Amino acid sequence: MVFPQNPQGWSMPPLPTLPSLPRIAQVAPRFDGLYVAAGPEPGWNFYLRFFSHGSACGTTSNQSLPAVAEMLVPRPPVGGHYRIAGQQITVSSTSQHGQVDYWGELRGDGLEMRLTHRDSRHGVERFDVWQFLPLMFGSAPGAGNGRTRWGRWLRTQPNNTRR
């Protein structure tokens, strides 16, 4: 494009005024508990745990919530990270068994996520709705049987595996 020349040299036409875009609220995951989705078999669940410094850990387990929380701490070779843009979230979690990648949406106040995840080791891709479960701090790890009202919720969730 050729611009007309003025006495001082080349000039550009004025830029048009663009309408302002609506600001998308940044949603953050919760750090005081675990996110859980119904697992591949009865009694098994998927878990994700987030940390404020950008780390994340995930696993599949049939253990109690306190036992899983104690296990999900970022330390090599277990670890991962997450990124957020608006309500979109991506998570990568690595263990000695391989890597699992998650992507999707973090809802409202951070109590629900809708994620697709791909397990590179098993070649499985599936969609799940994840619910946040707060940890009861101050109680001994493994105290009680780990059963809560969420146990009933987990038993009612469909198995959404896609291969």
KAPEGI-V485338 format. One record per backbone hydrogen bond with DSSP energy under -1.0 kcal/mol. NH is the residue of the N-H (numbers start at 0). CO is the residue of the C=O. Records with the same first field share a line. If there is no record, write none. Layout:
BEGIN
NH=CO  CO
END
This chain:
BEGIN
5=8
8=5
10=3
26=85
33=132
34=47
35=130
36=45
38=43
43=40
44=60
45=36
46=58
47=34
48=56
50=54
53=50
56=48
58=46
60=44
67=63
68=64
69=65
70=66
71=67
72=70
74=77
77=74
78=93
80=91
81=53
82=89
84=87
87=84
88=103
89=82
90=101
91=80
92=99
93=78
94=97
97=94
99=92
100=117
101=90
102=115
103=88
104=113
105=86
106=111
109=106
112=129
113=104
114=127
115=102
116=125
117=100
118=123
119=98
122=118
123=118
124=161
125=116
126=159
127=114
129=112
130=35
131=110
132=33
134=31
136=134
138=135
142=139
150=147
152=148
153=149
154=150
156=153
161=124
END
